[in-house]
Amino acid sequence: MPTVYITAPPESAAELAEMLVDERLAACVNRLSTTSTYRWDGDVHRDEETILLAKTTDDAYDELAARVEDAHPYDVPCIERFDETAELESFAAWRAESVE
C-alpha cells in the first residue's frame, strides 16, 4: 500500500489534507513543517513548506495524484509515491476500509 509524499505551502496544506480525507482518497494525512531548498527558474530558493504524508491504496493512488495536481497551488507540485513492504494487517485493513 502506498504512502504519498506531497509538499505544499503552509497556507494550503490543511485544505489539501482535508480534501483527500473528505473525498476518501486517503485514510489519513500527516502534516509536518519543513524548510525546503530547491532550484526554480535558475535560482536557489528557500521556503517554509508542509510535508503531507497521505496513506492511500493502490486503487486510489492515480485519482489522489490527479486530484492533488489539480488543486495544488504550485505549477509543479511534488507528488511522490512510496510503497511499504511491511505493515500491520490491522492498519492495512483500516486503510482499505477508509479509502474508496
Backbone hydrogen bonds in HBPLUS format (Angstrom, degrees):
<---DONOR---> <-ACCEPTOR-->    atom                        ^
c    i                          cat <-CA-CA->   ^        H-A-AA   ^      H-
h    n   atom  resd res      DA  || num        DHA   H-A  angle D-A-AA Bond
n    s   type  num  typ     dist DA aas  dist angle  dist       angle   num
A0084-GLU N   A0001-MET O   3.23 MM  83  5.88 176.3  2.23 148.0 146.9     1
A0056-THR N   A0002-PRO O   3.14 MM  54  5.79 175.2  2.14 161.5 162.7     2
A0003-THR N   A0082-PHE O   2.76 MM  79  5.23 158.3  1.81 156.0 163.5     3
A0082-PHE N   A0003-THR O   2.85 MM  79  5.23 156.7  1.90 157.7 165.3     4
A0004-VAL N   A0054-ALA O   2.80 MM  50  4.96 161.8  1.83 141.2 146.7     5
A0054-ALA N   A0004-VAL O   2.89 MM  50  4.96 163.7  1.91 145.5 146.4     6
A0005-TYR N   A0080-GLU O   2.72 MM  75  5.02 159.7  1.76 156.2 159.9     7
A0080-GLU N   A0005-TYR O   2.86 MM  75  5.02 165.1  1.88 147.6 152.7     8
A0006-ILE N   A0052-LEU O   2.90 MM  46  4.95 156.5  1.96 149.1 154.0     9
A0052-LEU N   A0006-ILE O   2.65 MM  46  4.95 168.2  1.66 160.0 162.7    10
A0008-ALA N   A0050-THR O   2.93 MM  42  5.30 144.1  2.06 143.6 155.0    11
A0050-THR N   A0008-ALA O   2.74 MM  42  5.30 156.9  1.79 159.8 167.3    12
A0012-SER N   A0009-PRO O   2.88 MM   3  5.51 160.7  1.92 125.1 131.5    13
A0013-ALA N   A0009-PRO O   3.15 MM   4  6.19 134.7  2.37 152.5 164.0    14
A0016-LEU N   A0012-SER O   3.05 MM   4  6.28 160.9  2.09 156.8 162.6    15
A0017-ALA N   A0013-ALA O   2.92 MM   4  6.13 166.9  1.94 157.6 161.1    16
A0018-GLU N   A0014-ALA O   2.92 MM   4  6.09 168.0  1.93 152.9 156.2    17
A0019-MET N   A0015-GLU O   2.94 MM   4  6.04 157.6  1.99 146.0 152.6    18
A0020-LEU N   A0016-LEU O   3.06 MM   4  6.31 161.4  2.10 152.5 156.1    19
A0021-VAL N   A0017-ALA O   3.16 MM   4  6.45 159.3  2.20 152.1 157.3    20
A0022-ASP N   A0018-GLU O   2.74 MM   4  5.81 167.8  1.75 157.0 161.4    21
A0023-GLU N   A0019-MET O   2.89 MM   4  5.89 156.8  1.95 147.9 153.6    22
A0025-LEU N   A0020-LEU O   2.85 MM   5  5.09 149.9  1.94 162.7 167.1    23
A0026-ALA N   A0020-LEU O   3.10 MM   6  5.39 136.6  2.30 129.9 124.8    24
A0024-ARG N   A0021-VAL O   3.01 MM   3  4.93 158.2  2.06 105.6 110.9    25
A0100-GLU N   A0024-ARG O   3.14 MM  76  5.71 149.8  2.23 139.6 147.2    26
A0027-ALA N   A0055-LYS O   2.79 MM  28  5.66 154.5  1.86 163.5 170.7    27
A0055-LYS N   A0028-CYS O   2.92 MM  27  5.47 167.7  1.94 162.6 166.7    28
A0030-ASN N   A0053-LEU O   3.01 MM  23  5.05 158.2  2.06 133.3 135.3    29
A0053-LEU N   A0030-ASN O   2.94 MM  23  5.05 154.2  2.01 139.8 147.4    30
A0032-LEU N   A0051-ILE O   2.92 MM  19  5.00 151.4  2.00 141.1 149.7    31
A0051-ILE N   A0032-LEU O   2.68 MM  19  5.00 165.9  1.70 156.5 157.7    32
A0034-THR N   A0049-GLU O   2.93 MM  15  5.39 153.7  2.00 157.6 152.1    33
A0049-GLU N   A0034-THR O   2.88 MM  15  5.39 171.5  1.89 149.5 151.6    34
A0036-SER N   A0047-ASP O   2.82 MM  11  5.40 165.2  1.84 165.4 163.5    35
A0047-ASP N   A0036-SER O   2.91 MM  11  5.40 154.0  1.98 151.1 158.5    36
A0038-TYR N   A0045-HIS O   2.96 MM   7  5.39 153.8  2.02 144.4 152.9    37
A0045-HIS N   A0038-TYR O   2.71 MM   7  5.39 169.5  1.72 167.1 170.3    38
A0040-TRP N   A0043-ASP O   2.83 MM   3  5.45 160.0  1.87 159.1 163.5    39
A0043-ASP N   A0040-TRP O   3.06 MM   3  5.45 168.7  2.07 120.3 122.1    40
A0061-TYR N   A0057-THR O   3.06 MM   4  6.05 127.2  2.35 146.2 158.8    41
A0064-LEU N   A0060-ALA O   2.91 MM   4  6.06 160.5  1.94 160.8 167.4    42
A0065-ALA N   A0061-TYR O   2.87 MM   4  6.12 168.8  1.89 165.3 166.8    43
A0066-ALA N   A0062-ASP O   3.01 MM   4  6.17 161.2  2.04 146.5 151.8    44
A0067-ARG N   A0063-GLU O   2.87 MM   4  5.99 155.7  1.93 146.9 153.9    45
A0068-VAL N   A0064-LEU O   2.91 MM   4  6.14 161.7  1.94 156.6 161.0    46
A0069-GLU N   A0065-ALA O   2.96 MM   4  6.12 166.7  1.98 148.9 153.0    47
A0070-ASP N   A0066-ALA O   2.97 MM   4  6.14 153.0  2.05 144.0 151.1    48
A0071-ALA N   A0067-ARG O   2.97 MM   4  6.14 155.8  2.03 148.1 154.3    49
A0072-HIS N   A0068-VAL O   2.80 MM   4  5.53 138.1  1.98 155.9 163.4    50
A0092-ALA N   A0088-LEU O   2.98 MM   4  6.29 164.8  2.01 156.8 161.0    51
A0093-ALA N   A0089-GLU O   2.89 MM   4  6.07 157.1  1.94 149.9 155.9    52
A0094-TRP N   A0090-SER O   3.04 MM   4  6.21 157.8  2.09 141.4 147.4    53
A0095-ARG N   A0091-PHE O   2.89 MM   4  6.11 165.2  1.91 155.9 159.7    54
A0096-ALA N   A0092-ALA O   2.97 MM   4  6.15 165.2  1.99 148.3 152.4    55
A0097-GLU N   A0093-ALA O   2.96 MM   4  6.15 153.8  2.03 148.1 155.1    56
A0098-SER N   A0094-TRP O   2.97 MM   4  6.10 139.4  2.14 145.3 156.2    57
A0098-SER N   A0095-ARG O   3.16 MM   3  5.15 127.8  2.45  95.5 109.1    58
A0099-VAL N   A0095-ARG O   3.15 MM   4  6.28 132.3  2.39 149.3 159.7    59
